[in-house]
Amino acid sequence: MDIVQEQLEKPMTSIHCKESLKENELQEVKKHPELYIEINMIMTNRIVDSFYIPTTLKHFTYKGKKYNIKDDTLYLLPLKSQYLMPTCVYRENDCNPVVFKQTNKGITPNYAAFK
């Protein structure tokens, strides 16, 4: 059902999130992209539901579940209009956003002993 719904709804909106911008509000994102966050929700069926919400929110609801917005997990995505759009990625049913920080600490001292 989600696959059909995703193809029918307007791009960058979501019926699953009540805080998502509606079709008639999308022109405001082009005028003031700094006032909105692009949310990319990776659903369990591997479809990505993308939509905009206002930056004033600290959480949003998606399919009845509350998701947290953490400032340190927001990334700036370059737009064709030469603006930067704050964006965040979530996995459905995980209330915390995906973190893309580098966790590689480099080569450990023990690795050098194997040479």
Secondary structure as a PSIPRED ss2 file (coil, helix, strand):
# PSIPRED VFORMAT (PSIPRED V4.0)

   1 M C   1.000  0.000  0.000
   2 D H   0.000  1.000  0.000
   3 I H   0.000  1.000  0.000
   4 V H   0.000  1.000  0.000
   5 Q H   0.000  1.000  0.000
   6 E H   0.000  1.000  0.000
   7 Q H   0.000  1.000  0.000
   8 L H   0.000  1.000  0.000
   9 E C   1.000  0.000  0.000
  10 K C   1.000  0.000  0.000
  11 P C   1.000  0.000  0.000
  12 M C   1.000  0.000  0.000
  13 T C   1.000  0.000  0.000
  14 S C   1.000  0.000  0.000
  15 I C   1.000  0.000  0.000
  16 H C   1.000  0.000  0.000
  17 C C   1.000  0.000  0.000
  18 K C   1.000  0.000  0.000
  19 E C   1.000  0.000  0.000
  20 S C   1.000  0.000  0.000
  21 L C   1.000  0.000  0.000
  22 K C   1.000  0.000  0.000
  23 E H   0.000  1.000  0.000
  24 N H   0.000  1.000  0.000
  25 E H   0.000  1.000  0.000
  26 L C   1.000  0.000  0.000
  27 Q H   0.000  1.000  0.000
  28 E H   0.000  1.000  0.000
  29 V H   0.000  1.000  0.000
  30 K H   0.000  1.000  0.000
  31 K H   0.000  1.000  0.000
  32 H C   1.000  0.000  0.000
  33 P H   0.000  1.000  0.000
  34 E H   0.000  1.000  0.000
  35 L H   0.000  1.000  0.000
  36 Y E   0.000  0.000  1.000
  37 I E   0.000  0.000  1.000
  38 E E   0.000  0.000  1.000
  39 I E   0.000  0.000  1.000
  40 N E   0.000  0.000  1.000
  41 M E   0.000  0.000  1.000
  42 I E   0.000  0.000  1.000
  43 M C   1.000  0.000  0.000
  44 T C   1.000  0.000  0.000
  45 N C   1.000  0.000  0.000
  46 R C   1.000  0.000  0.000
  47 I C   1.000  0.000  0.000
  48 V E   0.000  0.000  1.000
  49 D E   0.000  0.000  1.000
  50 S E   0.000  0.000  1.000
  51 F E   0.000  0.000  1.000
  52 Y E   0.000  0.000  1.000
  53 I E   0.000  0.000  1.000
  54 P E   0.000  0.000  1.000
  55 T C   1.000  0.000  0.000
  56 T C   1.000  0.000  0.000
  57 L C   1.000  0.000  0.000
  58 K C   1.000  0.000  0.000
  59 H E   0.000  0.000  1.000
  60 F E   0.000  0.000  1.000
  61 T E   0.000  0.000  1.000
  62 Y E   0.000  0.000  1.000
  63 K C   1.000  0.000  0.000
  64 G C   1.000  0.000  0.000
  65 K E   0.000  0.000  1.000
  66 K E   0.000  0.000  1.000
  67 Y E   0.000  0.000  1.000
  68 N E   0.000  0.000  1.000
  69 I C   1.000  0.000  0.000
  70 K C   1.000  0.000  0.000
  71 D H   0.000  1.000  0.000
  72 D H   0.000  1.000  0.000
  73 T H   0.000  1.000  0.000
  74 L C   1.000  0.000  0.000
  75 Y E   0.000  0.000  1.000
  76 L E   0.000  0.000  1.000
  77 L E   0.000  0.000  1.000
  78 P E   0.000  0.000  1.000
  79 L C   1.000  0.000  0.000
  80 K C   1.000  0.000  0.000
  81 S C   1.000  0.000  0.000
  82 Q C   1.000  0.000  0.000
  83 Y C   1.000  0.000  0.000
  84 L E   0.000  0.000  1.000
  85 M E   0.000  0.000  1.000
  86 P E   0.000  0.000  1.000
  87 T E   0.000  0.000  1.000
  88 C E   0.000  0.000  1.000
  89 V E   0.000  0.000  1.000
  90 Y E   0.000  0.000  1.000
  91 R E   0.000  0.000  1.000
  92 E C   1.000  0.000  0.000
  93 N C   1.000  0.000  0.000
  94 D C   1.000  0.000  0.000
  95 C C   1.000  0.000  0.000
  96 N C   1.000  0.000  0.000
  97 P C   1.000  0.000  0.000
  98 V C   1.000  0.000  0.000
  99 V C   1.000  0.000  0.000
 100 F C   1.000  0.000  0.000
 101 K C   1.000  0.000  0.000
 102 Q C   1.000  0.000  0.000
 103 T C   1.000  0.000  0.000
 104 N C   1.000  0.000  0.000
 105 K C   1.000  0.000  0.000
 106 G C   1.000  0.000  0.000
 107 I C   1.000  0.000  0.000
 108 T C   1.000  0.000  0.000
 109 P H   0.000  1.000  0.000
 110 N H   0.000  1.000  0.000
 111 Y H   0.000  1.000  0.000
 112 A H   0.000  1.000  0.000
 113 A C   1.000  0.000  0.000
 114 F C   1.000  0.000  0.000
 115 K C   1.000  0.000  0.000
